[in-house]
Amino acid sequence: MGRPRSYRGRATRLYGGRSARSYGGCSTRSYRGRSARGGPVYILCMLTITQALHDQIVAHARADHPDEACGVVAGPEGSGRAERFIPMLNAARSPTFYEFDSADLLKLYREMDDRDEEPVIIYHSHTATEAYPSRTDITYANEPGAHYVLVSTADTDGEGPFQFRSYRIVDGEVTEEPVEIV
């Protein structure tokens, strides 16, 4: 199966007829006219982020270098809007692995629930490799509606001091998506 020709970006194929609302406000489209119920559904996404949030994520990655940085950007539930920057402590304190502290993560999810928020962006940094999800990153990705942002603080492509890339990770499938900074 190919991707819809009318979509110029990337698409992630999902099953089960989930609504766009449950995927961070992304638009949905059925492929070849098949019903969204049980048939393939494409989630067409782009991460739109403010310059201020982009800069905060990059600054956190640089500040925690040589260890990986991690955090969340929350937004109103169902909106897909990244609004509240929440840097987290890398409990692993490692240059090759990140781990949210379980108590901090529980506290964060309770706080987001109280504020009617959800994680819009889950981010972390790579300190020696490109900004692409590792097998471990893919295994632990459990928020299908979130944008997974990776910042590489290593100059792996010769284009500067960092890379900032966004992905959707659903059921082990990784799809890079465009990033629009506003």
Buried (B, 14 or more C-beta within 10 A) or exposed (E): EEBEEEEEEBBBBBEEEBEBBBBBBBEBBBBEEEEBEEBBBBBBBBBBBBEEBBEBBBBBBBEBBEBBBBBBBBBBBBBBBBEBBBBBBBBBEEBBBBBBBEEEBEEBBEEBEEEEBBBBBBBBBBBEEEBBBEEEBBEBBEBBBBBBBBBBBBEBEEEEEBBBBBBBBBEEEBBBBEBEEE
